[in-house]
């Protein structure tokens, strides 16, 4: 099963949220709609997908999520800047086609 570790934000150099999911498109849609209105991501409007990793297996993805979350902010910024130096909202077909080797999928909800 494919799983995803991702980082969302509200703006460049803003608050960061690290998550894991088996349905990246659906999870980002939930962030955007504030499906869980009392959640951290809803309270800080963290619906801008700026980084993702495709991982084979949910167990490995959960371990990677914990690793990324445990890291200092500077490490998270390095991950984002390496993949998405302009901090563009990931979801455009052109951006994802350029980064398909990193496991990109077309996210029409972004």
C-alpha positions as CSV (number, residue, x, y, z in Angstrom):
1,X,0.0,0.0,0.0
2,X,1.3,3.4,-0.9
3,X,1.4,6.0,1.8
4,X,2.4,9.6,2.0
5,X,4.3,11.8,4.5
6,X,3.5,15.5,3.8
7,X,4.0,19.0,5.2
8,X,1.4,21.7,5.0
9,X,1.6,25.4,6.0
10,X,-0.4,28.6,5.9
11,X,2.3,30.7,4.2
12,X,6.0,30.7,3.4
13,X,8.0,30.3,6.6
14,X,4.8,29.9,8.5
15,X,3.5,27.3,10.9
16,X,4.2,23.7,9.7
17,X,2.2,20.5,10.0
18,X,3.6,17.1,9.3
19,X,1.2,14.3,8.5
20,X,0.9,10.8,7.1
21,X,-1.9,9.3,5.0
22,X,-2.8,6.6,2.5
23,X,-4.9,9.1,0.6
24,X,-3.0,12.3,0.0
25,X,-5.7,13.9,-2.2
26,X,-8.5,13.2,0.3
27,X,-6.4,14.3,3.3
28,X,-5.5,17.6,1.7
29,X,-9.2,18.1,0.8
30,X,-10.0,17.6,4.5
31,X,-7.4,20.2,5.5
32,X,-8.8,22.7,3.0
33,X,-12.4,22.1,4.2
34,X,-11.4,22.1,7.9
35,X,-13.1,18.7,8.3
36,X,-11.9,18.6,11.9
37,X,-12.6,22.3,12.9
38,X,-10.9,22.0,16.3
39,X,-7.7,20.5,15.0
40,X,-4.3,22.2,15.0
41,X,-4.3,22.4,11.2
42,X,-7.7,24.0,11.0
43,X,-7.0,26.5,13.8
44,X,-3.8,27.7,11.9
45,X,-5.2,27.3,8.4
46,X,-2.6,24.8,7.4
47,X,-4.0,23.8,4.0
48,X,-1.1,24.6,1.6
49,X,0.7,21.4,0.6
50,X,4.4,22.3,0.2
51,X,6.1,18.9,0.6
52,X,5.4,15.2,0.2
53,X,7.1,11.9,0.1
54,X,5.7,8.7,-1.4
55,X,6.5,5.7,0.8
56,X,5.8,2.0,0.2
57,X,3.8,0.8,3.2
58,X,1.9,2.6,6.0
59,X,4.2,1.3,8.7
60,X,7.3,2.8,7.1
61,X,5.4,6.0,6.4
62,X,4.4,6.3,10.1
63,X,8.0,5.8,11.1
64,X,9.1,8.4,8.6
65,X,6.4,10.9,9.8
66,X,7.7,10.4,13.4
67,X,11.2,11.0,12.2
68,X,10.3,14.2,10.4
69,X,8.2,15.5,13.3
70,X,11.0,14.8,15.8
71,X,13.4,16.8,13.7
72,X,14.2,20.5,14.3
73,X,12.3,23.0,12.2
74,X,15.5,23.7,10.2
75,X,15.4,20.1,8.9
76,X,11.8,20.5,7.8
77,X,12.7,23.7,6.0
78,X,15.5,21.9,4.2
79,X,13.1,19.2,3.0
80,X,10.7,21.8,1.7
81,X,13.3,24.0,0.1
82,X,15.0,21.0,-1.6
83,X,11.7,20.0,-3.3
84,X,9.8,23.3,-3.5
85,X,12.1,26.3,-3.0
86,X,9.4,28.8,-3.9
87,X,7.0,27.2,-1.5
88,X,4.3,27.0,-4.2
89,X,1.1,25.2,-3.4
90,X,1.7,21.7,-4.7
91,X,-1.1,20.5,-6.9
92,X,-0.5,22.0,-10.3
93,X,0.0,19.6,-13.1
94,X,3.1,21.3,-14.2
95,X,4.7,21.2,-10.8
96,X,3.9,17.6,-10.2
97,X,5.0,16.5,-13.6
98,X,8.4,18.1,-12.9
99,X,8.6,16.2,-9.6
100,X,7.0,12.9,-10.6
101,X,10.1,11.0,-9.7
102,X,9.5,12.0,-6.1
103,X,6.1,10.3,-6.2
104,X,3.9,13.1,-7.2
105,X,0.2,12.6,-8.0
106,X,-2.2,15.0,-9.5
107,X,-4.1,16.7,-6.8
108,X,-6.9,18.7,-8.3
109,X,-8.1,19.8,-4.9
110,X,-5.0,21.8,-4.0
